[in-house]
């Protein structure tokens, strides 16, 4: 059985700003943006061409989640992108 992590949740302050950053600045693909009712959405982005790695962009709900934005991995690097040409992708 093939086992992968399908998505990693990332708490963000605003869906649209996060989508713009990941698709515009980092060149990710927007895989899905489904409204779930109220202010909630199911937003998946992925590195261009990726078939397995995805980020679920989730807006902060409450003060504790808001405080975690930007420090979700306790100050450590949480995500490593691989490339064959850093200068091109930068």
N, C-alpha and C positions, 0 to 999 in steps of 0.2 A: 504494500500500500504506500503510495506516495504521500508524504506528509510535508506540508508547508504552513507557514504562518500567512494567512490570507490577507490580513490587514492589521495595522498598528494604529491605535487611536492616538491622536495628537490634539490636545486642547488648545483652541485658538480663540482670540477675542471676537472675531467676526468672520462669518462664512465667506462673504464676497471678497473681503480683503485677503483672506488666506488663499482663496482660489486664484486671485490675481497674482499673488506672490508665487505660488507654486507653478502655475501655468505660464505666467509672463516672465518672471525672473529666472526660474529654474528649468523651464521648458518641459514640465510634467504634462501629461495628458489628463484631462478631466474625464474620469471614467463614468461617474454617476453623480447626479445632483437631484435627489428626490425629496420633495417636501413631505414631512411626516405629520403635519398639523401643528398648530401653534407656531412657535418660532424654531422648531426642530427640523433639521434636514439630515439626510444620509448623503454625505459628500465623500466620494472616493477619488483620490488622485494617485497617479503612478508615474514613475520615470518613463520617459518616452520609449515605447516599444516593449516595456516590461509586461510579462504575462502573469507574473505571480506577486511581485512586491507592490503593496498598496498602502496608502495612508488614509485613514478615516479622519477627516477634519471635523471635530466636534466643538461646538461653542461652549464656553465655560458656563456652568450652572451653579451660581452661588459664589460666596466670597472665597472659600478654600480652593475651588477650581480656578477662579480668577487669579489668585495668588500664585498658582502653580505655572501659569503661562510663562514660558521662557526658562523655566527651571524644572521641567518635568523629569529630568534624569539626575537631579541633585547636583547640578553643576558639572556633570560629566558629559562627554560627547555621546549623544544617543543614536545618531544615524550616520552611517558611512556609505557614501555613494562611490561607485566604481566607474572609472572611465578609462578609455585608451588614449585620450588626448585632453589633458586638463586645460591647457591654454584655449583650445577650441570651445570647450564646454563652459569655461569661466566667462 
